[in-house]
Amino acid sequence: MAQQQNLMDQKKLCCSICLDLLKDPVTIPCGHSYCMNCVRSHWEEQDQKKICSCPQCRQTFQPRPALMKNTMLADLVEELKKTGLQAAPADHCYAGPEDVACDFCTGRKLKAFMSCLQCLVSYCEQHLRPHYDSPAFEKHKLVDPSKKLQENICHHHGKVMKIFCRTDQQCICYLCSMDEHKDHHTVLASAERTERQGELGGSRQKIQQRIQEREDDVKLLQAKVEAVNRSADLAVKNSDKIFTQLVRLIKNRSSDVKQQIRSKQKNEVSPAKELQEKLQQEITELRRKDAELEQLSHIEDHIQFLNNYPSLSQISEPTDSPSINIHPLQYFEDATAAVSEVRDKLQDILSDLWTKILLTEARVDVFLPQAEPKSRAEFLQYSCQITLDPNTAHTRLLLSDGNRKATVASEKQLYPQHPDRFTDMFQVLNRESLSGRQYWEVERRANEVSVAVMYKDVSRAGYESGFGNDDKSWTLECFSNTYAFRHNSISTFISGPQSSKIGVYLDHHAGILSFYSVSDTMTLLHRVQTTFTQPLYHGLGVFGSYGSGSTAEVCKLE
């Protein structure tokens, strides 16, 4: 009973911050007590948040209360210490099923604070103190608590394994190295760890690089999905609008046809009805006359018969019989046939349209983009041969070296007239369209050169014919000491190492266009991520005064 009372007294005299017996106990205004240093440290941490509160009841104080030693509690703690008992640890300090327990504690074990790789034992904070206080433990290696310490012991000899056998790729003890591993290649485990640690760093670097590449792939794929979704949404919206217009047009035409048929019907029926009424009147008059004559024929009195006969026997001359042509049914059959013909043609058009839609769907390929090349050797795997097209060259551009080189000439070249020729800008396109993944390089000998890609239907005259002045061309403008990327009449100036050689990488399917400064190394100048909807062509723009000799050449890559 006395022991239980002592345990209760110990709990009352423990600091709830450090969980130890109170040292220089102080009582704050809410009535709770702490070690003076513990509560000061607690409040100093709170000063950063402009709060001063009790750790237990959370009551706040302002201003921060002065701390005075509680002499009564200090005396009680001293009396308790004289009994030789220590403060009982809180319940959360004891080891649970998932915790590493102290190997030295008896009874209910405390949580281990550290594990020793030399002793192969785990210690609570109290039992660990000799490792800090005694020089004998100075070289012992302390690590976070571990349940796997016994794995460091050789199961054959019961010794600590500090050697690594490279021949068998396993950890061994020193007795193993003199026994079954006697002639094997062995090193200290610490030395092997150092070497493997370096390899681990390299492996992590590769993994992080792959993570970055996959994240880039995910972004590209997401961009592709978003582009497909935007395109599909726009196509649905436009198709719905067009079909609505088509339905409205058909309804209007249907109304027109009905109106025309009814109009023709009226034109045919109205004269017929008028004639029908006249004929009906004539029939009525003739019937009346016939009735009078019949009545006359029955008169027996000869004198009365003869007197009435002259007036009744006179019959008016008949009107000319009308010419009646009955052809309205044939007319309306022609109208029905015409409408049927329109229906058949519309069905054919819709059938062709559906086929085109199916082919378009087959071309919508959502794919995982391949990694972009990193070194020039990798880029050269996608090198392509570029041949400039004389039919597109401005008349002041002289093409040479197998139509790979363009030079500003002093005189006009005698090129034949062609609709694809640039007339206002010193520019030229290549012959072959670009698709898939391709790489080429351009070497310049001029102050200003444009290296571009564009759709073939770019303008050939006026302001819009300049590379980058519309939404159909993307160009890197190379000046004497700077670069600029231009698209849709918007220029973005770029800082980068000056080089006479520019590398261009295109991944048409992924929508990637990259420009590089090429010297001993490759430096990315600008990268475009978009969606290309048509085949692309390479373009060169060479600018300088007539006869200046300004030149740009598509390099012959081996």
C-alpha positions in Angstrom: 0.0 0.0 0.0 2.8 2.4 0.9 4.6 1.5 -2.4 1.4 2.3 -4.4 1.1 5.6 -2.5 4.7 6.5 -3.4 4.0 5.7 -7.0 1.0 8.1 -6.9 3.2 10.8 -5.3 5.8 10.3 -8.0 3.3 10.9 -10.8 2.1 14.1 -9.1 5.6 15.4 -8.8 6.5 14.8 -12.5 6.9 17.5 -15.1 4.4 16.9 -18.0 7.0 18.3 -20.4 10.1 16.3 -19.7 8.2 13.4 -17.8 10.9 13.5 -15.1 10.8 14.6 -11.5 10.3 18.4 -11.2 13.6 20.3 -11.2 13.3 23.9 -9.8 9.5 23.6 -9.8 7.4 26.6 -10.7 3.7 27.1 -10.7 2.1 29.3 -13.3 -1.2 31.3 -12.8 -3.5 28.4 -14.0 -2.1 26.2 -11.1 -0.1 23.7 -13.1 3.5 23.1 -12.3 6.6 22.5 -14.4 10.4 22.5 -14.3 11.5 26.1 -14.6 13.7 25.3 -17.7 11.1 23.2 -19.3 8.3 25.9 -19.2 10.8 28.6 -20.2 11.9 26.6 -23.3 8.3 25.9 -24.1 7.4 29.6 -24.0 10.5 30.6 -25.9 9.3 28.4 -28.8 5.8 30.0 -28.5 7.3 33.5 -28.6 7.7 33.0 -32.4 3.9 32.6 -32.6 3.2 35.5 -30.2 1.4 33.0 -27.8 2.1 32.2 -24.2 -0.1 29.3 -22.9 -0.1 26.4 -20.5 1.0 23.1 -22.1 -1.8 21.2 -20.3 -5.0 23.4 -20.1 -4.0 25.7 -23.0 -4.9 28.8 -20.9 -3.1 31.9 -22.4 -1.3 34.6 -20.5 -0.5 38.2 -21.5 1.9 39.5 -20.6 4.2 36.5 -20.0 4.1 35.7 -16.2 7.2 35.9 -14.2 8.5 32.5 -12.9 9.3 32.0 -9.3 10.5 28.8 -7.7 7.8 26.9 -5.8 9.7 26.0 -2.6 7.0 23.7 -1.3 7.1 21.5 -4.3 10.9 21.6 -4.4 11.0 20.3 -0.8 8.5 17.5 -1.6 10.7 16.5 -4.6 13.8 16.4 -2.4 11.9 14.3 0.2 10.9 11.9 -2.6 14.4 11.6 -3.9 15.6 10.7 -0.4 13.5 7.5 -0.6 15.8 6.4 -3.5 12.9 6.0 -5.9 12.8 7.6 -9.4 9.9 9.0 -11.2 7.7 6.5 -12.9 7.7 6.9 -16.7 4.5 7.8 -18.4 2.5 5.0 -20.1 3.5 6.1 -23.6 7.2 5.5 -22.7 6.6 1.8 -22.4 7.3 -0.4 -25.4 4.3 -1.7 -27.3 4.0 -4.7 -29.7 5.3 -2.6 -32.6 8.1 -0.9 -30.6 11.7 -1.9 -30.0 12.1 -2.7 -26.3 15.1 -2.0 -24.1 17.0 -5.2 -23.6 18.2 -4.1 -20.1 14.8 -3.2 -18.6 13.3 -5.8 -16.3 9.5 -6.2 -15.8 7.6 -3.9 -18.1 10.2 -2.7 -20.6 10.6 0.9 -21.8 10.9 1.9 -25.5 14.5 1.7 -26.8 16.1 5.0 -27.4 19.1 3.8 -29.5 20.6 0.5 -30.6 24.3 -0.3 -30.4 25.9 -2.1 -33.4 28.9 -3.2 -31.3 26.9 -4.5 -28.3 24.0 -5.6 -30.5 21.7 -4.5 -27.8 18.9 -1.8 -27.7 18.8 0.6 -24.8 16.2 2.9 -23.2 17.4 6.5 -22.5 18.4 5.6 -18.9 20.4 2.4 -19.7 22.0 4.2 -22.6 23.8 6.8 -20.4 26.9 4.7 -19.9 27.5 4.9 -23.6 27.7 8.6 -23.3 29.5 8.8 -19.9 32.1 6.0 -20.1 35.2 6.3 -22.5 35.0 2.5 -22.9 31.9 3.0 -25.2 33.3 5.9 -27.1 33.8 4.0 -30.4 30.5 2.2 -30.3 28.2 2.9 -33.2 24.7 4.0 -32.0 21.8 3.9 -34.5 18.0 4.3 -34.3 16.3 1.4 -32.5 16.3 -1.7 -34.7 14.6 -5.1 -34.3 17.1 -6.7 -36.8 20.3 -6.5 -34.6 20.5 -10.3 -34.4 20.9 -10.4 -38.2 24.3 -9.0 -37.7 25.4 -12.1 -35.8 26.9 -15.1 -37.7 24.6 -18.0 -37.2 27.6 -20.4 -37.5 30.0 -18.9 -35.0 27.8 -16.4 -33.0 30.2 -13.6 -33.8 29.4 -10.1 -35.1 29.7 -10.0 -38.9 32.1 -7.1 -39.9 33.5 -8.6 -43.1 32.0 -8.8 -46.6 32.9 -11.7 -49.0 32.8 -10.4 -52.5 33.2 -13.9 -53.9 30.0 -15.1 -52.4 28.4 -11.7 -52.0 27.5 -12.1 -48.3 28.5 -10.8 -44.9 30.6 -13.0 -42.7 32.4 -12.9 -39.3 36.2 -13.0 -38.9 36.1 -16.8 -38.1 34.2 -17.4 -41.4 37.0 -15.5 -43.2 39.6 -18.0 -41.8 37.4 -21.1 -42.5 35.1 -21.7 -45.5 35.9 -18.2 -47.0 39.6 -18.5 -46.5 40.7 -18.0 -50.1 37.9 -15.7 -51.1 38.1 -11.9 -51.9 37.0 -10.3 -48.6 36.9 -6.6 -47.4 35.7 -4.8 -44.4 31.9 -4.4 -44.5 32.4 -0.6 -43.9 34.6 -0.5 -47.1 32.1 -2.4 -49.1 29.3 -0.1 -47.8 31.3 3.0 -48.9 31.7 1.6 -52.4 28.0 0.5 -52.6 26.9 3.8 -51.2 28.6 5.5 -54.2 26.8 3.1 -56.6 23.6 3.8 -54.7 24.0 7.5 -55.4 24.5 6.7 -59.1 21.4 4.5 -59.1 19.3 7.1 -57.4 20.5 9.7 -59.9 19.4 7.4 -62.8 16.1 6.7 -61.1 15.5 10.4 -60.5 16.4 11.1 -64.2 13.9 8.4 -65.3 11.3 9.9 -62.9 11.8 13.3 -64.6 11.6 11.7 -68.0 8.4 9.9 -67.1 7.0 13.1 -65.6 7.8 14.8 -68.9 6.2 12.0 -70.7 3.1 12.3 -68.6 3.0 16.1 -69.3 3.4 15.5 -73.0 0.7 12.8 -72.9 -1.6 15.1 -70.9 -0.9 17.9 -73.5 -1.8 15.4 -76.3 -5.0 14.3 -74.5 -6.0 17.9 -73.9 -5.3 18.8 -77.5 -7.3 15.8 -78.7 -10.2 16.7 -76.3 -10.1 20.4 -77.4 -10.1 19.3 -81.1 -12.9 16.8 -80.5 -15.0 19.3 -78.6 -14.5 22.0 -81.3 -15.3 19.4 -84.0 -18.5 18.3 -82.2 -19.5 22.0 -81.7 -18.8 22.9 -85.3 -20.4 19.7 -86.7 -23.5 20.3 -84.6 -23.7 23.9 -85.9 -23.2 22.8 -89.5 -25.8 20.0 -89.3 -28.2 22.4 -87.6 -27.7 24.8 -90.6 -28.1 21.8 -92.9 -31.4 20.8 -91.3 -32.6 24.4 -91.4 -31.6 24.6 -95.1 -33.5 21.3 -95.8 -36.5 22.5 -94.0 -36.4 25.8 -95.9 -36.1 23.9 -99.2 -38.9 21.6 -98.2 -41.1 24.6 -97.5 -40.1 26.1 -100.9 -41.0 22.8 -102.7 -44.3 22.6 -100.9 -45.0 26.3 -101.8 -44.1 25.7 -105.5 -46.3 22.6 -105.7 -49.2 24.3 -104.1 -48.7 27.3 -106.4 -48.7 25.1 -109.4 -51.7 23.2 -108.0 -53.6 26.5 -107.7 -52.6 27.6 -111.2 -53.9 24.3 -112.6 -57.0 24.0 -110.4 -58.4 27.6 -110.6 -59.1 27.7 -114.4 -60.5 24.2 -114.3 -62.9 25.2 -111.5 -64.0 28.3 -113.5 -64.6 26.2 -116.6 -66.3 23.6 -114.5 -68.8 26.2 -113.2 -69.5 27.5 -116.7 -70.1 24.0 -118.0 -72.3 23.2 -115.0 -74.4 26.3 -115.7 -74.8 25.3 -119.4 -75.8 21.8 -118.3 -78.4 23.3 -116.0 -79.8 25.6 -118.7 -79.9 22.7 -121.2 -81.8 20.5 -118.7 -84.3 23.3 -118.1 -84.8 23.7 -121.9 -85.2 19.9 -122.3 -87.8 19.9 -119.6 -89.8 22.7 -121.4 -89.7 20.9 -124.7 -90.8 17.7 -123.1 -93.7 19.5 -121.5 -94.5 21.1 -124.9 -94.6 17.6 -126.5 -97.4 16.6 -124.2 -99.8 19.4 -125.1 -102.8 18.0 -127.1 -104.2 21.3 -128.2 -102.7 21.9 -131.7 -103.2 25.6 -131.6 -101.5 26.1 -128.2 -98.6 23.8 -129.3 -98.1 25.8 -132.5 -98.2 29.1 -130.6 -95.6 28.0 -128.1 -93.4 26.1 -130.4 -91.5 29.0 -132.0 -90.2 30.4 -128.7 -89.4 27.1 -127.2 -87.8 25.4 -130.1 -85.1 27.9 -130.6 -81.9 26.5 -129.0 -78.8 28.7 -128.5 -75.7 27.8 -130.3 -73.4 25.7 -128.1 -70.1 27.2 -126.9 -66.9 25.8 -128.2 -65.8 22.7 -126.3 -62.8 23.6 -124.2 -59.4 22.0 -124.8 -58.8 20.1 -121.6 -55.3 18.6 -121.1 -54.9 16.5 -117.9 -51.2 16.5 -117.0 -50.8 17.7 -113.4 -50.0 14.2 -112.1 -47.1 13.9 -114.4 -45.8 17.3 -113.2 -46.0 16.4 -109.5 -44.3 13.0 -110.2 -41.4 15.0 -111.7 -41.2 17.1 -108.5 -41.2 13.9 -106.4 -38.5 12.4 -108.5 -36.4 15.6 -108.1 -36.7 15.5 -104.4 -35.8 11.8 -104.4 -32.7 12.6 -106.4 -31.7 15.3 -103.9 -32.2 12.7 -101.1 -30.0 10.1 -102.9 -27.2 12.7 -103.5 -27.4 13.8 -99.8 -27.1 10.2 -98.7 -24.0 9.7 -100.9 -22.5 12.9 -99.5 -23.2 11.8 -95.9 -21.7 8.4 -96.6 -18.5 10.0 -98.0 -18.4 12.3 -95.0 -18.8 9.3 -92.6 -15.9 7.5 -94.3 -13.7 10.6 -93.9 -14.6 10.9 -90.2 -13.7 7.2 -89.7 -10.3 7.8 -91.4 -9.8 10.9 -89.2 -10.5 8.9 -86.1 -8.0 6.3 -87.2 -5.3 9.0 -87.3 -6.1 10.3 -83.8 -3.4 8.3 -82.0 -2.9 9.0 -78.3 0.6 7.5 -77.7 3.3 7.8 -75.1 6.0 10.1 -76.5 9.5 8.8 -76.8 12.2 10.5 -74.8 13.9 13.4 -76.5 17.5 12.8 -77.4 20.1 14.3 -75.0 23.5 14.2 -76.8 24.4 15.2 -80.4 25.2 11.5 -81.1 21.6 10.7 -80.2 20.2 13.6 -82.3 22.2 12.4 -85.3 20.3 9.1 -85.2 17.4 11.1 -86.6 19.4 13.2 -89.2 17.7 13.8 -92.5 18.8 15.2 -95.8 17.3 18.6 -96.7 17.2 19.8 -100.3 16.1 23.3 -101.0 13.4 23.8 -103.7 14.3 26.3 -106.5 10.6 26.8 -107.2 10.2 28.5 -103.8 13.5 30.6 -103.7 13.4 34.4 -104.0 15.0 35.6 -107.2 17.8 37.2 -105.2 18.8 33.9 -103.6 21.4 31.8 -105.4 21.1 28.1 -104.6 24.3 25.9 -104.9 26.0 22.8 -103.5 23.2 20.5 -104.5 20.5 23.0 -103.6 21.6 22.9 -99.9 23.2 26.4 -99.8 21.4 29.8 -100.3 23.4 33.0 -100.9 22.2 36.6 -101.3 23.1 37.4 -105.0 23.9 40.7 -106.6 21.7 40.0 -109.6 18.3 38.4 -110.0 18.3 34.7 -110.8 16.6 33.5 -113.9 14.1 31.3 -112.1 10.9 30.4 -114.0 7.6 31.8 -112.7 6.0 29.6 -110.1 3.1 30.2 -107.7 5.2 28.8 -104.7 8.0 31.4 -105.1 8.6 34.0 -102.3 8.4 37.4 -103.9 9.0 39.9 -101.0 11.3 38.0 -98.6 14.7 36.4 -99.2 13.4 33.0 -98.3 13.3 29.4 -99.6 11.7 26.1 -98.6 12.8 22.5 -98.8 11.4 20.0 -101.3 10.4 17.1 -99.0 7.8 17.4 -96.2 9.0 16.7 -92.6 7.2 14.1 -90.4 8.0 11.8 -87.6 11.3 12.5 -85.7 13.9 14.4 -87.7 17.1 16.4 -87.0 19.1 18.8 -89.2 21.7 21.5 -88.8 22.1 24.9 -90.5 25.4 26.8 -90.8 25.2 30.5 -91.3 27.6 33.1 -92.6 25.4 36.1 -92.3 24.4 38.7 -89.6 20.8 37.7 -89.9 19.4 34.2 -90.7 16.0 32.7 -90.1 15.8 29.0 -89.5 12.1 27.9 -89.7 9.5 25.2 -90.1 6.1 25.9 -91.5 3.1 24.5 -93.3 3.3 24.6 -97.1 0.3 26.9 -97.5 2.1 29.9 -96.0 1.8 33.2 -97.9 4.4 33.8 -100.6 4.0 37.6 -100.7 3.5 40.5 -98.4 4.1 40.8 -94.6 2.5 37.5 -93.8 5.0 35.7 -96.0 7.8 36.4 -93.5 8.7 33.4 -91.4 7.0 33.8 -88.0 4.5 36.5 -89.1 1.5 34.1 -89.0 0.3 31.1 -87.1 1.6 28.7 -89.8 5.3 29.1 -89.2 7.8 28.9 -86.3 11.2 30.5 -86.7 14.5 31.1 -84.8 15.9 34.4 -85.9 19.7 34.5 -85.5 21.3 38.0 -85.2 24.9 38.9 -84.7 24.8 38.7 -80.9 21.4 37.4 -79.9 18.5 35.1 -80.9 14.7 35.6 -81.1 11.9 33.0 -81.5 9.0 34.3 -83.6 5.5 32.9 -84.1 2.2 34.5 -85.0 4.0 38.0 -85.1 5.2 37.6 -81.5 8.9 37.7 -80.8 10.7 36.3 -77.7 14.3 37.3 -77.3 16.6 34.5 -76.2 20.1 34.6 -74.6 22.4 31.7 -75.5 25.9 31.0 -76.7 26.6 32.3 -80.2 27.4 29.7 -82.7 27.5 29.6 -86.5 25.6 26.3 -86.4 22.0 25.8 -85.4 20.5 22.4 -84.8 16.8 21.7 -85.3 14.9 18.7 -83.8 11.3 17.9 -84.8 9.0 15.3 -83.3 5.9 15.9 -85.5 3.6 13.4 -83.7 4.5 14.7 -80.2 4.3 18.3 -81.3 7.9 19.1 -80.3 10.2 21.6 -82.1 13.5 22.5 -80.5 16.4 24.8 -81.6 19.9 24.2 -80.4 23.2 26.2 -80.5 25.7 23.6 -81.8 29.5 23.8 -81.0 31.5 21.4 -78.8 28.3 20.9 -76.9 24.6 21.4 -77.7 22.7 24.2 -75.8 18.9 24.3 -76.0 17.9 27.8 -77.2 14.1 27.4 -77.4 11.6 24.5 -77.3 8.0 24.5 -78.7 5.2 22.2 -77.5 2.2 22.4 -79.7 0.0 20.3 -82.0 1.0 20.1 -85.7 -2.0 19.6 -88.0 -0.3 19.4 -91.3 3.1 18.2 -92.8 5.9 20.6 -92.1 8.6 22.1 -94.3 12.0 23.5 -93.5 12.6 27.1 -94.4 15.7 29.4 -94.7 15.7 33.1 -94.7 19.0 34.9 -95.6 19.0 38.7 -95.2 21.7 41.2 -96.4 22.4 43.7 -99.1 22.6 42.6 -102.7 25.8 40.9 -103.4 26.8 40.8 -99.7 27.5 37.1 -99.9 25.3 36.4 -96.8 24.9 32.6 -96.8 23.1 29.8 -95.0 23.7 26.2 -95.7 21.9 23.0 -94.7 24.8 20.8 -93.3 25.5 17.4 -94.7 25.3 15.1 -91.7 27.1 11.8 -91.7 
